[in-house]
Amino acid sequence: MFRTFSPHHPRTYFETGPACPHCGVSAPAAGQPTLAFPLSAFGADSFNDIALTTLDAINQAVLVIDPEGVVVYLNNVAEGLTGWSREEAKGRSVEQVFFIFDDTIGAVEQNPARRAINEDRPVRLALGRVLMRRDGASVAIEDSATPIHDRHGTTTGAVIVFHDARHSRTALRKMSHDAQHDHLTGLPNRMLMMERLTQAVGLARRHGKQTALLFIDLDNFKQINDSLGHSAGDALLKDIAVEIGNCLRTTDTVSRHGGDEFVVLLSEIEAPEDALQVAEKLLARFAEPRKIDRRKVQVTLSIGISVYPEDGQDATTLMENADTAMYATKENGRNGYRFFQQLQEPT
């Protein structure tokens, strides 16, 4: 008779009958919680078969070790992920069968099953852990390990439950990308731009450089969008995003802030004249009409420019002042640029 550790209630135990010699799973003792069917109708061997069949039917990999860290059981999914058969893995150290490392820094990771035994508590691996298969291939995994106790509370081993995380990691990367990029143009969005602007200000401060921000609004875009339709308007926005990017250095950033607004970050410039040159280059690039859906449209830009450190010491202030300068450009005829500093000079 044994007492089985419950992973759902870390200090809860159930009185159980003889343990399965293959995987350590025990049948419930008399008076204890049972499965939906009466286990009393089955002998010990029959229950062991049920336990093994159940473990092989689940879509999670299961690996069990004894207190010395020796593998005593793998289910079918664990065989597939590790590359070790149940017979070949049994009796080997857990590190040989379940060798994992931190993919973010390339360091070998302490085996979670040993940690679960040593610390006598459930252990969950952090993201970025990779399993080295027997054939040398690597598989991103997510897992947890839980100690196993007998009826006296003595640790008798540990069970690792893990699964292939390659698809979930891809999904996480996509979610992270989508959260920081504009869905139409693929450009960084406002959140990512503010992050990069903050970093650029820090670098400029450290290196004694300047940083410029160009806030760009498309003149009369609403009329173009309404006359040609939203599909043509979207195509125009994507075309403009590419054109702006072609005017910049690889170290610069262009983002879309929604609607017809774009922002350009010029990192570590020597003087405001560098921003002036980019603004004039952009205006020249958009001076000629362009074709959208076989129709010619004229797109002009209103640009507002703020420069660190004169126009602000932080990302939020620089963004607000560039926006203010852009509106000043619109109020003074559009299709041009204004520096925020110009607005501060006495008229």
Rosetta silent file (secondary structure, phi, psi, omega in degrees, C-alpha in Angstrom):
SEQUENCE: MFRTFSPHHPRTYFETGPACPHCGVSAPAAGQPTLAFPLSAFGADSFNDIALTTLDAINQAVLVIDPEGVVVYLNNVAEGLTGWSREEAKGRSVEQVFFIFDDTIGAVEQNPARRAINEDRPVRLALGRVLMRRDGASVAIEDSATPIHDRHGTTTGAVIVFHDARHSRTALRKMSHDAQHDHLTGLPNRMLMMERLTQAVGLARRHGKQTALLFIDLDNFKQINDSLGHSAGDALLKDIAVEIGNCLRTTDTVSRHGGDEFVVLLSEIEAPEDALQVAEKLLARFAEPRKIDRRKVQVTLSIGISVYPEDGQDATTLMENADTAMYATKENGRNGYRFFQQLQEPT
SCORE:     score description
SCORE:     0.000 S_00000001
   1 L     0.000  130.786 -177.906    0.000    0.000    0.000 S_00000001
   2 E  -126.214  167.263  175.322    1.420    3.377   -1.013 S_00000001
   3 E  -117.986  120.908 -170.900    0.501    7.024   -0.741 S_00000001
   4 E   -99.300  134.778  178.363    0.585    8.849   -4.108 S_00000001
   5 E   -71.125  135.166  178.165    1.530   12.497   -4.585 S_00000001
   6 L  -101.368  117.688  179.518   -1.150   14.588   -6.281 S_00000001
   7 L   -66.509  -21.703 -178.280    0.244   17.178   -8.762 S_00000001
   8 L   -82.060  -26.717  177.618   -2.994   19.181   -8.547 S_00000001
   9 L  -131.716   91.586 -166.704   -2.803   19.505   -4.749 S_00000001
  10 L   -49.305  -30.134  179.358    0.920   19.515   -3.878 S_00000001
  11 L  -111.700   24.693  178.834    0.532   18.242   -0.311 S_00000001
  12 L  -103.354  137.017 -179.572   -2.397   15.891   -0.980 S_00000001
  13 E  -128.468  155.145  174.482   -1.944   12.149   -0.989 S_00000001
  14 E  -124.184  135.348  174.151   -4.223    9.218   -1.752 S_00000001
  15 E   -66.651  128.918 -176.456   -3.946    5.788   -0.178 S_00000001
  16 E  -130.271  166.235  177.668   -3.164    3.417   -3.013 S_00000001
  17 E   -88.896 -157.547 -177.091   -2.610   -0.216   -3.656 S_00000001
  18 E   -59.124  138.833  179.930    0.437   -1.930   -5.225 S_00000001
  19 E   -78.480  146.398  173.931    2.377    0.282   -7.625 S_00000001
  20 L   -63.817  127.592 -178.488    2.735   -0.598  -11.301 S_00000001
  21 L   -66.633  -16.108 -176.887    6.277   -1.994  -11.720 S_00000001
  22 L   -90.220  -42.265 -171.709    6.629   -0.154  -15.061 S_00000001
  23 L  -126.492   -5.659  178.048    5.569    3.394  -14.305 S_00000001
  24 L    85.073   -0.473  178.707    4.987    3.690  -10.551 S_00000001
  25 L   -76.954  132.780 -175.763    1.231    4.362  -10.907 S_00000001
  26 E  -111.266  149.299  175.384   -0.735    2.716   -8.110 S_00000001
  27 E   -76.722  145.534  178.284   -4.287    1.472   -7.937 S_00000001
  28 E   -62.235  142.480  176.110   -6.548    3.228   -5.382 S_00000001
  29 L   -80.426  171.515  179.972   -6.899    1.463   -2.069 S_00000001
  30 L   -60.410  135.380  178.070  -10.256    0.559   -0.577 S_00000001
  31 L    85.051   -3.163 -178.690  -12.283    3.586    0.393 S_00000001
  32 L   -99.127  164.658  179.434  -10.186    5.969   -1.736 S_00000001
  33 L   -56.533  138.980 -178.640  -11.289    7.909   -4.861 S_00000001
  34 L  -125.424  172.538  174.163  -11.616    5.615   -7.869 S_00000001
  35 L   -72.995  177.924 -175.397  -12.158    5.918  -11.588 S_00000001
  36 L   -63.556  -29.864  179.049  -15.686    5.883  -13.027 S_00000001
  37 L   -97.578  152.970 -177.035  -15.613    2.095  -13.327 S_00000001
  38 L   -71.769  111.336 -179.462  -15.176   -0.152  -10.229 S_00000001
  39 H   -67.430  -19.246  178.931  -11.466   -1.013  -10.036 S_00000001
  40 H   -61.524  -19.513  179.650  -12.337   -3.814   -7.655 S_00000001
  41 H   -76.839   -9.641 -176.904  -13.460   -5.704  -10.741 S_00000001
  42 L  -114.900  147.662  174.087   -9.853   -5.759  -11.975 S_00000001
  43 L   -81.536  176.942 -179.186   -6.813   -7.486  -10.586 S_00000001
  44 H   -60.179  -42.121 -179.642   -3.476   -5.756  -10.000 S_00000001
  45 H   -64.902  -40.018  179.791   -2.183   -6.812  -13.406 S_00000001
  46 H   -64.244  -39.427  179.467   -5.312   -5.537  -15.107 S_00000001
  47 H   -66.850  -37.943  177.264   -4.975   -2.179  -13.395 S_00000001
  48 H   -60.273  -41.257  178.027   -1.341   -1.961  -14.443 S_00000001
  49 H   -62.939  -40.499  178.920   -2.429   -2.529  -18.048 S_00000001
  50 H   -62.358  -44.384 -178.577   -5.045    0.211  -17.679 S_00000001
  51 H   -62.304  -45.190 -179.034   -2.449    2.619  -16.273 S_00000001
  52 H   -66.007  -41.675  178.566    0.028    1.929  -19.071 S_00000001
  53 H   -63.047  -40.332  179.055   -2.638    2.212  -21.752 S_00000001
  54 H   -63.505  -46.142 -179.157   -3.794    5.516  -20.265 S_00000001
  55 H   -64.277  -34.594  178.818   -0.272    6.950  -20.171 S_00000001
  56 H   -77.571  -17.411 -177.493    0.334    5.915  -23.765 S_00000001
  57 H   -86.869  -22.437 -177.470   -2.990    7.441  -24.871 S_00000001
  58 L   -75.869  159.121 -176.358   -2.347   10.972  -23.588 S_00000001
  59 L   -94.449   14.113  175.200   -0.674   13.559  -25.851 S_00000001
  60 L  -107.013  145.360  175.546    1.926   14.554  -23.243 S_00000001
  61 E   -80.000  138.319 -179.467    5.303   12.876  -22.846 S_00000001
  62 E  -128.234  128.906  178.375    5.800   11.208  -19.453 S_00000001
  63 E  -133.758  131.667 -177.129    9.146   10.110  -18.009 S_00000001
  64 E  -118.755  136.381  176.270    9.595    8.626  -14.512 S_00000001
  65 E  -123.376  161.205  174.775   12.850    8.314  -12.544 S_00000001
  66 L   -89.846  179.176 -176.543   13.784    6.700   -9.226 S_00000001
  67 L   -60.443  -22.312 -179.612   15.408    8.628   -6.331 S_00000001
  68 L   -88.008    0.835  179.931   18.866    8.083   -7.857 S_00000001
  69 L    84.167   21.139  179.470   17.863    9.731  -11.125 S_00000001
  70 E   -96.506  134.398 -178.192   17.611    6.478  -13.069 S_00000001
  71 E   -70.213  131.171  177.269   14.904    6.210  -15.717 S_00000001
  72 E  -116.833  -15.334 -178.013   12.248    3.610  -14.927 S_00000001
  73 E  -162.960  142.506  167.180    9.548    4.474  -17.480 S_00000001
  74 E  -133.673  141.943  171.659    8.740    6.415  -20.668 S_00000001
  75 L   -88.974 -178.647 -174.313    5.403    6.531  -22.414 S_00000001
  76 H   -61.540  -41.551 -178.659    5.006    6.460  -26.213 S_00000001
  77 H   -65.445  -39.592  178.171    5.138   10.243  -26.655 S_00000001
  78 H   -64.393  -36.651  176.434    8.322   10.465  -24.568 S_00000001
  79 H   -60.357  -44.436 -178.038    9.884    7.762  -26.730 S_00000001
  80 H   -66.470  -39.035 -177.099    9.121    9.814  -29.830 S_00000001
  81 H   -77.094  -38.316 -177.618   10.463   13.091  -28.456 S_00000001
  82 H   -84.323  -24.844 -175.098   13.644   11.739  -26.831 S_00000001
  83 L    84.601    2.445  178.616   14.463    9.165  -29.507 S_00000001
  84 L  -103.548  135.003  173.107   14.919    6.500  -26.821 S_00000001
  85 L   -77.216  160.435 -179.313   12.780    3.376  -26.664 S_00000001
  86 H   -58.243  -43.823 -177.631   11.359    2.376  -23.299 S_00000001
  87 H   -67.228  -40.166 -178.522   13.578   -0.687  -23.100 S_00000001
  88 H   -72.879  -32.411 -177.181   16.759    1.184  -24.062 S_00000001
  89 H   -78.515  -31.646 -176.085   16.106    4.109  -21.718 S_00000001
  90 L   -60.454  128.828  179.605   15.278    2.046  -18.656 S_00000001
  91 L    93.720   -8.329  178.377   18.226    1.905  -16.266 S_00000001
  92 L   -93.132  160.758  178.740   20.041    4.909  -17.767 S_00000001
  93 E   -68.898  150.375 -177.660   20.578    8.244  -16.004 S_00000001
  94 H   -63.976  -31.430  179.450   17.908   10.849  -16.649 S_00000001
  95 H   -66.967  -28.765  178.969   20.520   13.263  -18.044 S_00000001
  96 H   -73.979  -36.928 -177.331   21.418   10.773  -20.757 S_00000001
  97 H   -88.196  -36.426 -175.319   17.836   10.276  -21.866 S_00000001
  98 L  -123.605   72.770 -178.134   16.462   13.735  -21.078 S_00000001
  99 E   -92.830  119.569 -176.236   19.352   16.140  -21.809 S_00000001
 100 E  -126.668  154.228  176.352   18.178   19.750  -21.887 S_00000001
 101 E  -144.851  162.910  179.963   19.819   23.153  -22.284 S_00000001
 102 E   -85.709  110.678 -175.634   18.901   26.833  -22.257 S_00000001
 103 L   -69.467  -21.440 -177.098   18.658   27.881  -25.903 S_00000001
 104 L   -74.103  -31.438 -179.492   18.856   31.592  -25.049 S_00000001
 105 L  -124.080   -2.907  178.099   22.397   31.376  -23.612 S_00000001
 106 L    73.892   20.737 -178.044   23.517   27.911  -24.734 S_00000001
 107 E   -99.203  146.995  176.706   24.013   26.631  -21.171 S_00000001
 108 E   -68.113  135.927 -177.419   23.211   23.125  -19.912 S_00000001
 109 L   -98.627  137.591  174.798   20.096   23.160  -17.726 S_00000001
 110 L   -61.979  136.740 -176.011   19.854   21.245  -14.453 S_00000001
 111 L   -62.865  129.942 -176.355   17.445   18.372  -14.929 S_00000001
 112 H   -65.232  -29.790  179.321   14.012   19.340  -13.563 S_00000001
 113 H   -66.784  -40.971  177.013   13.346   15.865  -12.171 S_00000001
 114 H   -65.797  -38.829  177.167   16.461   16.036   -9.995 S_00000001
 115 H   -62.419  -41.507 -179.779   15.464   19.520   -8.878 S_00000001
 116 H   -61.196  -38.609  178.651   11.991   18.243   -7.986 S_00000001
 117 H   -71.389  -47.864 -176.492   13.559   15.517   -5.835 S_00000001
 118 H   -65.264  -38.460 -177.030   16.201   17.762   -4.242 S_00000001
 119 H   -95.130   -7.165  178.855   13.787   20.613   -3.519 S_00000001
 120 L    52.045   50.943  179.297   10.811   18.329   -2.797 S_00000001
 121 L  -159.914  159.077  175.046    8.429   20.466   -4.813 S_00000001
 122 L   -63.978  143.548 -179.049    6.974   20.727   -8.326 S_00000001
 123 E  -129.269  133.529  177.261    9.345   22.412  -10.787 S_00000001
 124 E  -119.235  132.973  179.781    8.429   24.083  -14.084 S_00000001
 125 L   -74.253  146.775  174.694   11.002   24.910  -16.744 S_00000001
 126 L   -74.445  165.670  177.270   11.282   28.442  -18.082 S_00000001
 127 L   -65.628  155.983  177.202   10.674   29.180  -21.768 S_00000001
 128 L    91.042   12.723  179.838   13.537   28.646  -24.195 S_00000001
 129 E   -92.330  139.903 -174.154   14.500   25.143  -23.023 S_00000001
 130 E  -126.083  135.041  176.620   15.571   22.628  -25.646 S_00000001
 131 E   -94.693  128.882  175.182   15.744   18.834  -25.487 S_00000001
 132 E   -90.447  113.653 -179.322   18.650   17.148  -27.238 S_00000001
 133 L   -71.085  168.193 -179.721   17.327   13.975  -28.819 S_00000001
 134 L   -61.539  -32.791 -178.702   19.292   10.743  -29.017 S_00000001
 135 L   -84.438    3.525  177.706   20.013   11.365  -32.717 S_00000001
 136 L    94.408  -11.138  176.975   21.474   14.817  -31.956 S_00000001
 137 L   -73.092  155.338 -179.681   18.476   16.803  -33.176 S_00000001
 138 E  -114.629  145.715 -178.273   17.065   19.450  -30.850 S_00000001
 139 E  -134.170  124.953  174.814   13.423   20.016  -29.913 S_00000001
 140 E   -68.608  132.404 -177.730   11.999   23.015  -28.059 S_00000001
 141 E  -132.786  161.666  167.133    9.979   21.752  -25.099 S_00000001
 142 E  -126.173  138.214 -176.582    7.884   22.933  -22.197 S_00000001
 143 E  -155.258  171.050  172.450    7.754   20.754  -19.120 S_00000001
 144 E  -146.218  154.480  179.209    7.217   20.330  -15.403 S_00000001
 145 E  -130.444  142.556 -177.146    8.507   17.790  -12.886 S_00000001
 146 E  -133.571  134.411  177.496    6.845   16.597   -9.698 S_00000001
 147 E   -70.377  151.793  176.355    8.280   14.478   -6.864 S_00000001
 148 E  -109.884  134.450 -178.779    6.663   11.128   -6.058 S_00000001
 149 E  -121.231  150.875  171.484    6.168   10.146   -2.376 S_00000001
 150 L   -89.242 -174.172 -173.946    5.303    6.912   -0.607 S_00000001
 151 L   -65.670  -18.848  179.993    2.791    6.667    2.221 S_00000001
 152 L   -93.321    0.753 -179.702    5.399    7.843    4.737 S_00000001
 153 L    87.584    4.221  179.375    6.175   10.979    2.757 S_00000001
 154 L   -77.639  135.535  179.181    9.519    9.673    1.567 S_00000001
 155 E   -72.566  123.314 -177.638   10.501   10.783   -1.932 S_00000001
 156 E  -112.562    7.749  179.740   10.595    7.721   -4.163 S_00000001
 157 E   151.540 -162.862  178.127   11.277    9.386   -7.490 S_00000001
 158 E  -154.151  154.544  177.047    9.912   12.042   -9.813 S_00000001
 159 E  -120.598  132.860  175.606    7.773   12.293  -12.934 S_00000001
 160 E  -106.457  129.591  174.649    8.467   14.682  -15.819 S_00000001
 161 E  -116.935  122.905 -175.510    5.578   15.695  -18.064 S_00000001
 162 E  -144.871  165.532  179.082    6.638   17.551  -21.235 S_00000001
 163 E  -150.231  161.847  178.573    5.552   18.364  -24.773 S_00000001
 164 E   -68.202  120.985 -175.944    6.878   19.678  -28.072 S_00000001
 165 L  -105.880   11.013 -177.284    6.816   23.484  -27.836 S_00000001
 166 H   -61.013  -41.757 -179.386    7.949   24.306  -31.365 S_00000001
 167 H   -70.723  -38.907 -178.992    4.471   25.287  -32.481 S_00000001
 168 H   -69.284  -34.523  177.589    3.724   27.253  -29.323 S_00000001
 169 H   -67.042  -39.152  176.976    7.038   29.143  -29.614 S_00000001
 170 H   -63.200  -41.629  179.215    6.209   30.033  -33.210 S_00000001
 171 H   -64.960  -39.332  179.022    2.796   31.232  -32.093 S_00000001
 172 H   -64.856  -41.779  178.522    4.357   33.294  -29.293 S_00000001
 173 H   -62.614  -40.629  179.358    6.802   34.914  -31.705 S_00000001
 174 H   -65.719  -41.744  179.019    3.939   35.741  -34.056 S_00000001
 175 H   -63.004  -41.384  179.052    1.873   37.205  -31.218 S_00000001
 176 H   -64.603  -41.970  178.778    4.838   39.305  -30.102 S_00000001
 177 H   -64.329  -46.942 -178.180    5.437   40.530  -33.659 S_00000001
 178 H   -61.882  -34.174 -178.741    1.776   41.327  -34.223 S_00000001
 179 H   -70.340  -19.347 -174.782    1.615   43.279  -30.953 S_00000001
 180 H  -114.912    3.935 -176.743    4.468   45.534  -32.088 S_00000001
 181 E  -132.690  150.942  176.998    3.768   45.948  -35.802 S_00000001
 182 L   -72.043  129.391 -173.532    1.114   47.517  -37.992 S_00000001
 183 L   -68.898  -26.137 -176.957   -1.005   44.775  -39.574 S_00000001
 184 L   -82.392  -51.189 -173.789   -1.355   46.572  -42.934 S_00000001
 185 L   -96.158  -17.865 -175.704    2.178   47.747  -43.706 S_00000001
 186 L    79.346    1.397  179.137    4.202   45.463  -41.449 S_00000001
 187 L   -75.274  158.774  171.099    5.989   48.528  -40.044 S_00000001
 188 E   -54.953  145.648  177.314    6.674   48.966  -36.317 S_00000001
 189 L   -94.970 -173.213 -176.114    3.673   50.460  -34.533 S_00000001
 190 H   -59.162  -41.069 -177.556    3.582   53.285  -31.986 S_00000001
 191 H   -61.198  -47.486 -179.939    4.479   51.001  -29.085 S_00000001
 192 H   -68.604  -37.361  177.773    7.628   49.658  -30.756 S_00000001
 193 H   -61.521  -43.770  179.189    8.583   53.116  -32.025 S_00000001
 194 H   -62.229  -36.384  177.491    8.387   54.572  -28.501 S_00000001
 195 H   -64.920  -45.685 -179.427   10.602   51.743  -27.278 S_00000001
 196 H   -70.103  -35.106  177.806   13.186   52.386  -29.990 S_00000001
 197 H   -64.723  -41.667  177.097   12.996   56.146  -29.490 S_00000001
 198 H   -60.359  -43.488  177.942   13.712   55.702  -25.798 S_00000001
 199 H   -64.681  -41.237 -179.034   16.730   53.549  -26.636 S_00000001
 200 H   -64.150  -38.822  178.182   17.934   56.060  -29.255 S_00000001
 201 H   -63.830  -41.936  178.345   17.734   58.928  -26.755 S_00000001
 202 H   -61.981  -42.477  178.999   19.774   56.909  -24.276 S_00000001
 203 H   -67.455  -41.638  179.443   22.453   56.154  -26.875 S_00000001
 204 H   -62.685  -40.781  178.774   22.563   59.770  -28.082 S_00000001
 205 H   -63.361  -42.005 -177.742   22.991   60.984  -24.505 S_00000001
 206 H   -69.888  -37.117 -174.680   25.792   58.503  -23.890 S_00000001
 207 H   -97.965    2.963  179.611   27.636   59.221  -27.144 S_00000001
 208 L    68.385   33.936 -179.590   27.093   62.973  -27.246 S_00000001
 209 L  -109.680 -176.647  174.746   24.947   62.786  -30.414 S_00000001
 210 E  -119.095  161.029  177.881   21.528   64.058  -31.422 S_00000001
 211 E  -133.437  137.235 -179.165   18.346   62.207  -32.390 S_00000001
 212 E  -119.991  148.425  178.178   15.607   63.493  -34.679 S_00000001
 213 E  -125.603  126.574  178.021   11.953   62.550  -35.027 S_00000001
 214 E  -110.968  114.231  178.412    9.933   63.290  -38.183 S_00000001
 215 E   -95.566  118.101 -171.878    6.167   63.154  -37.728 S_00000001
 216 E  -114.645  130.998  174.284    4.584   62.700  -41.188 S_00000001
 217 E  -124.269  134.755  179.310    0.939   63.182  -42.175 S_00000001
 218 E   -79.019  126.324 -179.248   -0.365   62.523  -45.687 S_00000001
 219 L   -73.319  131.987  174.547   -2.127   65.566  -47.093 S_00000001
 220 L    58.394   29.808 -179.850   -5.709   65.012  -48.254 S_00000001
 221 H   -65.782  -34.206 -177.916   -5.521   61.248  -47.810 S_00000001
 222 H   -60.023  -42.590  179.356   -9.168   61.081  -46.747 S_00000001
 223 H   -64.278  -40.599  178.044  -10.328   62.465  -50.093 S_00000001
 224 H   -63.316  -45.325 -178.584   -8.125   59.978  -51.971 S_00000001
 225 H   -63.364  -41.252 -178.872   -9.394   57.113  -49.818 S_00000001
 226 H   -70.391  -36.353 -176.071  -13.030   58.126  -50.266 S_00000001
 227 H   -79.501  -35.758 -177.403  -12.785   58.613  -54.037 S_00000001
 228 H   -96.317  -17.923 -178.408  -10.790   55.484  -54.868 S_00000001
 229 L   101.764  157.910 -175.922  -12.104   53.177  -52.149 S_00000001
 230 H   -65.684  -33.900  179.407  -10.544   51.623  -49.056 S_00000001
 231 H   -62.611  -44.915  177.630   -8.795   48.871  -51.000 S_00000001
 232 H   -67.263  -36.532  177.377   -6.959   51.441  -53.109 S_00000001
 233 H   -62.241  -41.311  177.523   -6.281   53.483  -49.976 S_00000001
 234 H   -64.581  -40.889  178.721   -4.666   50.479  -48.289 S_00000001
 235 H   -63.078  -37.938  178.540   -2.540   49.829  -51.373 S_00000001
 236 H   -65.347  -43.415  179.584   -1.433   53.464  -51.317 S_00000001
 237 H   -61.366  -41.533  178.921   -0.462   53.269  -47.631 S_00000001
 238 H   -66.118  -38.982  178.357    1.645   50.164  -48.259 S_00000001
 239 H   -64.966  -41.789  179.715    3.324   51.837  -51.221 S_00000001
 240 H   -65.744  -39.621  178.975    4.087   54.953  -49.147 S_00000001
 241 H   -58.017  -42.426  178.977    5.534   52.843  -46.325 S_00000001
 242 H   -67.266  -43.565 -178.581    8.027   51.319  -48.770 S_00000001
 243 H   -61.845  -42.438  178.231    8.879   54.702  -50.320 S_00000001
 244 H   -63.183  -44.998  179.404    9.615   56.289  -46.948 S_00000001
 245 H   -59.190  -34.065 -179.325   11.815   53.371  -45.971 S_00000001
 246 H   -69.406  -15.008 -179.367   13.804   53.746  -49.201 S_00000001
 247 L   -92.534   -0.353 -171.384   14.772   57.279  -48.154 S_00000001
 248 L  -113.141  165.722  171.395   16.339   56.186  -44.852 S_00000001
 249 L   -77.431  162.133  178.577   19.484   54.565  -43.531 S_00000001
 250 L   -66.692  -21.749 -179.520   19.342   50.957  -42.359 S_00000001
 251 L   -85.054   -8.103 -179.906   19.839   52.206  -38.791 S_00000001
 252 L   -89.094  166.734 -178.536   16.739   54.434  -38.948 S_00000001
 253 E  -130.045  135.469  170.457   13.165   53.376  -38.181 S_00000001
 254 E  -118.158  135.670 -179.907    9.874   54.201  -39.860 S_00000001
 255 E  -130.878  158.144  173.700    6.612   53.358  -38.118 S_00000001
 256 E  -110.472  129.218 -177.332    2.927   53.753  -38.843 S_00000001
 257 L  -102.328   19.411 -179.599    0.813   55.208  -36.072 S_00000001
 258 L    97.709  155.098  179.522   -2.521   54.418  -37.667 S_00000001
 259 L    58.999 -129.032 -177.488   -4.577   56.202  -40.291 S_00000001
 260 L  -112.556   28.815 -178.511   -2.340   58.299  -42.531 S_00000001
 261 E  -107.957  131.939  175.463    0.384   59.085  -39.966 S_00000001
 262 E  -126.983  152.145  178.143    3.964   57.828  -40.156 S_00000001
 263 E  -130.897  134.957  178.948    6.920   58.581  -37.882 S_00000001
 264 E  -114.217  131.066  176.212   10.615   58.417  -38.788 S_00000001
 265 E  -107.396  119.949  175.627   13.357   58.027  -36.179 S_00000001
 266 E  -105.972  105.996 -174.776   16.837   59.220  -37.161 S_00000001
 267 E   -89.123  143.551  175.014   19.207   57.881  -34.543 S_00000001
 268 E    48.683   61.496  174.855   22.570   59.415  -33.609 S_00000001
 269 E   -92.888  163.784 -178.367   22.729   62.315  -36.069 S_00000001
 270 L   -87.079  -34.057 -174.752   25.364   65.050  -35.889 S_00000001
 271 L  -157.920  160.827  178.359   23.110   68.094  -36.380 S_00000001
 272 H   -56.960  -25.988  179.137   19.505   69.119  -37.172 S_00000001
 273 H   -59.673  -27.195  177.188   20.602   69.652  -40.785 S_00000001
 274 H   -64.204  -39.465  177.518   20.720   65.848  -41.126 S_00000001
 275 H   -69.114  -37.797  178.001   16.988   65.729  -40.402 S_00000001
 276 H   -59.536  -43.594 -179.687   16.395   68.611  -42.832 S_00000001
 277 H   -61.726  -41.078  179.074   18.094   66.642  -45.622 S_00000001
 278 H   -66.537  -41.477  179.211   15.866   63.609  -44.988 S_00000001
 279 H   -60.819  -44.484 -179.993   12.727   65.799  -44.946 S_00000001
 280 H   -67.224  -34.720  177.254   13.658   67.381  -48.273 S_00000001
 281 H   -64.558  -40.116  178.720   14.451   63.965  -49.731 S_00000001
 282 H   -65.949  -44.554 -179.954   11.011   62.724  -48.714 S_00000001
 283 H   -62.636  -39.207  178.425    9.239   65.741  -50.203 S_00000001
 284 H   -66.947  -38.689 -179.391   11.139   65.312  -53.477 S_00000001
 285 H   -63.735  -32.842 -177.047   10.289   61.604  -53.602 S_00000001
 286 L   -99.926   10.917  179.861    6.574   62.381  -53.309 S_00000001
 287 L   -70.252  -30.797 -179.102    6.569   65.373  -55.676 S_00000001
 288 L   -89.831  143.918  176.050    5.576   63.224  -58.634 S_00000001
 289 L   -61.693  155.899  177.720    2.103   61.630  -58.951 S_00000001
 290 E  -128.929  157.670 -177.008    1.903   57.880  -58.459 S_00000001
 291 E   -97.139  130.803  173.337   -0.414   55.238  -59.890 S_00000001
 292 E  -131.924  121.666 -176.529   -2.896   53.353  -57.761 S_00000001
 293 L    52.596   44.168  177.303   -5.297   50.990  -59.514 S_00000001
 294 L    64.365   16.430  176.066   -4.228   52.523  -62.847 S_00000001
 295 E  -119.867  139.364  179.606   -5.210   55.990  -61.645 S_00000001
 296 E   -82.498  132.158  176.432   -2.750   58.796  -60.945 S_00000001
 297 E  -130.960  145.455  178.385   -2.890   60.338  -57.493 S_00000001
 298 L  -103.528  118.890  179.110   -0.830   63.152  -56.002 S_00000001
 299 L  -114.507  124.276  174.459    0.338   62.543  -52.459 S_00000001
 300 L  -118.456  164.116 -173.526    2.116   65.282  -50.514 S_00000001
 301 E  -121.204  141.773  167.717    3.495   65.240  -46.988 S_00000001
 302 E  -110.277  122.784 -171.833    3.277   67.532  -43.990 S_00000001
 303 E  -121.867  133.265  172.707    6.284   66.923  -41.745 S_00000001
 304 E  -115.772  138.408 -173.864    7.036   68.067  -38.196 S_00000001
 305 E  -125.012  129.348  170.079   10.539   67.655  -36.772 S_00000001
 306 E  -121.476  150.229 -175.404   11.764   67.524  -33.174 S_00000001
 307 E  -130.599  130.970  171.582   15.411   67.036  -32.187 S_00000001
 308 E   -83.709  136.337    8.063   16.971   65.667  -29.017 S_00000001
 309 L   -98.307   -4.566 -173.445   18.159   67.303  -26.809 S_00000001
 310 L   -62.027  -37.990 -171.985   16.855   70.766  -27.786 S_00000001
 311 L  -102.985    8.123  179.237   13.181   69.774  -28.167 S_00000001
 312 L   158.352  148.168 -178.424   12.880   67.221  -25.402 S_00000001
 313 L  -103.445   -1.024 -178.702   14.788   64.931  -23.077 S_00000001
 314 L  -143.691  166.428 -174.020   12.474   61.925  -23.361 S_00000001
 315 H   -61.993  -43.519 -176.897   10.540   59.980  -25.981 S_00000001
 316 H   -62.469  -45.294  179.997    7.085   61.280  -25.042 S_00000001
 317 H   -64.505  -42.399  179.022    8.091   64.945  -25.213 S_00000001
 318 H   -62.192  -40.774 -179.924    9.904   64.485  -28.528 S_00000001
 319 H   -66.373  -44.634 -179.876    6.861   62.741  -30.022 S_00000001
 320 H   -63.435  -40.654 -177.504    4.455   65.441  -28.831 S_00000001
 321 H   -72.208  -34.612  175.416    6.656   68.253  -30.124 S_00000001
 322 H   -65.742  -39.360  177.512    7.131   66.607  -33.544 S_00000001
 323 H   -62.561  -43.784  178.293    3.342   66.223  -33.737 S_00000001
 324 H   -61.169  -42.326  179.014    2.895   69.909  -32.871 S_00000001
 325 H   -65.588  -34.377  178.763    5.379   70.909  -35.577 S_00000001
 326 H   -64.805  -43.170  179.283    3.534   68.753  -38.117 S_00000001
 327 H   -65.560  -32.363  175.932    0.238   70.533  -37.429 S_00000001
 328 H   -64.426  -37.077  176.732    2.034   73.843  -37.846 S_00000001
 329 H   -63.161  -43.102  179.638    3.128   72.677  -41.297 S_00000001
 330 H   -62.496  -40.778 -177.903   -0.469   71.844  -42.215 S_00000001
 331 H   -71.841  -13.138 -178.281   -1.663   75.242  -41.063 S_00000001
 332 L  -113.996   35.858  171.572    0.962   76.930  -43.232 S_00000001
 333 L   105.462   -5.050  178.884    0.086   75.413  -46.592 S_00000001
 334 L    63.560 -175.594  175.487    0.960   71.714  -46.222 S_00000001
 335 L    48.191   56.333  179.334    3.517   69.909  -48.423 S_00000001
 336 E  -172.322 -162.422 -179.864    6.515   70.993  -46.367 S_00000001
 337 E  -143.874  155.897  174.116    8.219   70.691  -42.993 S_00000001
 338 E  -138.283  140.064  169.653    8.662   72.659  -39.784 S_00000001
 339 E   -86.933  143.679  177.491   11.129   72.235  -36.929 S_00000001
 340 H   -59.722  -34.224 -179.316    9.638   72.503  -33.453 S_00000001
 341 H   -61.666  -31.580  179.362   12.395   75.006  -32.635 S_00000001
 342 H   -62.616  -31.485 -178.499   10.997   77.319  -35.317 S_00000001
 343 H   -73.373  -19.959 -178.210    7.744   77.504  -33.377 S_00000001
 344 H   -90.108  -12.128 -178.616    9.627   78.701  -30.295 S_00000001
 345 L   -79.583  141.620  179.592   11.337   81.586  -32.062 S_00000001
 346 L   -64.447  138.973 -178.951    9.726   85.047  -31.717 S_00000001
 347 L   -86.156    0.000    0.000    7.873   86.130  -34.842 S_00000001
